[in-house]
Amino acid sequence: MRMKAHGPFSAAISVEKGRGRVPVIPDIKCVSPKEGDLLRGRAPVQMAKDLVSWGAPVLSVVTEREHFGGSPELLQAIAAQTEVPVLRKDFIRDVTALRETVDLGAKAVLLIAAHVDEGSLARLYEEAYHLGLEPLVEVHTAEEMAFANTLRPRLLGINNRDIVSLERDSGGPERTCRLAEGRPTGGLLISESGILSTEDARQAVLAGADAVLVGTALWLAADMGSMYQKLREALRHA
C-alpha cells in the first residue's frame, strides 16, 4: 500500500520539525481514569487556546465521555476557536463516527488497533482519507505494529500505556523504545501517553519518535505553560 499525502495535521508537525523542534502535542483530556479530574476548575477551551499561544503546532482532544470526560461538543468548540489542526481521540469503530469527526472540525482521527479487528482498521483507515481526515494509527504491541506496516500510515502512534485497561498501567517511553524499530518507513512516529517528564520525552525522541503527545503531565503540573515550554526546550536538541 502506498503512503498517503500529507494532510494539515502531519504537515504542521513536519513544519515544527523543520524549525528544529520536536513537536509536543498537548492532549486536551478532562478526566484520567488513573488520576481522576484533570481540569480542576479550568476551562478546557481556554487552556487549548493558551497552549496554542505557547507554541503548540497541533492539538489532540479526547471526546470519549464515559471514562475520559470528553465530548464531541468540546472538540467542536476547540476546533472553532483555535487555528491549528485538531486530532480527535475516541474509540472510533464505524464510518458514522468518522463522518461526525469531519463535521466537528477535526483534521485527524485516532484509530486504535486494539479496539477493532484488522479488516475494520484497514477499512476505517481508507474511509478516513476518503472523507478528508488523516488517520493516526495507534499500536501497543509488536503484532499491531506489524499490521500497521501493511497500511503504511503517514501518522503512527505508539501508546506507551494499555488503552484496553484505560491506561491505568504504569507504562512509559520504554515501550516506544521497544517498538520504534518496527515502524514503517517514511511516516511520522508519535509517542503517546506515559510521558511524565522531560527525561521521558527525550527518551522517546532518542528512540525514534518524531513527536510526543503529552496530556496528564501537563494537566498535573503546577504551571502548565512552564511545563509545556520545558518540554519544548528539552527536545530542541534531542
N, C-alpha and C positions, 0 to 999 in steps of 0.2 A: 504494500500500500504506500502511495506517495504521500510525503508530508504536506500538509495544507499550508496555504499562505498565511503570513502574519495577519492578525486582527488587531484591534485597538489595544486590547489588554496586553498581549505579548509584545506589541510594538512599544508600548510605554515602558515595559520592563527593559527592553533592549536599549531604548534611549537612555534610561538611567544608567545602565551598564556602560554605555558609550561615554558617559560623563565621568567614568572612573569610580562609580559607586556600585556596590552590591545592593539591589533593591530590598528594602524592608517593607513587606506588605502588612499593614495593620488589619487585624481581624476584628470587626465590629460584632461583638458577642455579648449578649446581655447576661447570660447565666452560664456557669460552668457546672456540669454535673459533679465535678470533683471539688470545686472551690466555692460553689454557691453563687449568690448575687455578685455580679461584677460591676454593675452600674453605680451602685451605692449613691443613688440620688442624682447622678449625672445624666444629662440628656444625650442619647447616642447620636442623634443627628448633628448636634453641635460639636460633639467630640470628633465625629467624622470630618466635619469642616475644619476643625483645628488641626487634625492630622494632615490634611492636605496642605494647610498653611505651613506646617512644619516640614513639608517636603515629600510626603507620601505620593508616589507616582501613580498608584492604583489603590483600590480599597477592596476588602473582602467583607461581605455582610452575611451573617448567619440568619436564615429565615425560618429554621425549624423551631416550632413553637413549644412543643411539649417538654423537651429536655433542655433546650438552649435559650428559651425565652424570646426567640426572634419572631418575625412576622414578614409576610410579603409587603405589607404597608411600610415597614421600616426601610426595606430596600428601596421601594419606590421613592420615598422621601429623600433618602441619601443620594440616589441617582439623580434626582431632580435638582438638588441643592449643592452638588459638587460638580467639578468639571473634569474629573478623572474617570477612567473606565472602572466599572464595578463588577466584581465576581459574586455570583450567588452561591452560597453554601447551604445545601439541604440534602435530604435523601431523595434525589431525583430518580424516579423509576419509570416514567412514561413520557410520551410526546406532549401530552396536555400540560405537564409541568414545565416542559421546555418552552412551549408557546407562552405560558404565563410569565416565564422568566424574561422573554423578549418584551412583553407588554409592560413589565415593571421597570424596564430601562437598563437592565444589566447588559454587559457586553461579553461576559464569560459565565460559564456554569460549571460547577463541580460535578463530576461523575465518579462515584465511588465503586471501585471494583469489588469490594467486599459486600456490597448491597444488591448487586444484580448479577445474573449469570453472564457468561462471556458473550453469548449471542445478543442478549439485550444491551450489553455495554457497547458492542460494536454498532448496533442499530441506533442507539441514542447518540453515539459519537458522530455518526454521519448525519443524523437528523439535526443535531445542534448546528453543524456547519451550514446545512441547508437553510436553517432559519436565521443565520447571521450571528450565531453565538460561537465563541471559542470554548471548546470543552477543555477543562483541566482534569485529566485522568489521574485519579488518586489510587496509589497502591500502598500495601503494607507488608507484603510478603514477596519472596523471590518468584513464586508461581504467578502472582499477579503482575509482577514486573515483566515476566516472560511473555505474558499475553499482551501487555501494553506495547511491547516491541512490535507486535504484528500490526498494531494500529498506527505506529509512528506518530505519536501525538506531538504537536507543537509545544504543548504545555503538559508536563508530567509532574505530579506531586508525590512525594514520599511522606506519608503520615507517620510520624515517629511514635504515635500512640495508636492504640487499638480502638477504632471507631465502633466496632461491634460491642465493646464494653463501655461505649460512650466516653472514651478517653479518660477513664478513671485510673488507668495504669500509670506507671512512672516512666514510660518510655521517653527517650531523649535523642539527641543527634547521632548517637551510636548506630541507630537503625539506618539513617541516611548514609553513614559511613559503610555499612554492610551492603546496602543495595545500590549505591550510586554507580558502581562499575557496570551494572547490568542495564543502564539506561540506554534508550535509543539514541543514535547519533543525530545531531542537528537541531534538537529541540532545546527547550529551557527547562531546567530541573528546579523545582521549588521544594525546600524542606519545610514541612508543616508540623506545627504543634510540638510541645516539649522543648521549645526554645525559651529558656527561662533567664538567660544571662547573655552578656556579650561574648563570653567564652563559648557558650553553646552555639551561638550564631557563627562564630569564627570556625568552630569545629565542623559545622555543616558545610560552610563555604569551602574550607580546605579539602573536604571530601568530594567536592564537585558541584555543590548546589549553586545555581545562578541567582537565586533569591531565597529569602526566608520569610515565612508567614508567621507572624507573632500576634498572639491575642492576649491570653491570660497574664503574661508577664507585664504587658503594657497596662492592663487594667488594674493590676495589683500594686503597681509602682506608686510611690508617694507623689511623684510628679511625672505624669505620662509624657509630657513634652520633653523633659530632660532625658527620660529613659529612651524615647524614640531617637533623640539626637545621639545618645551614647551608642546605640546600636548602629546607626548610620556611620558614625566616625570609626567605630571598631572594625567595620567591614571595608572601610575605604581602601586599605592596602592588603586586605586578606588574600 
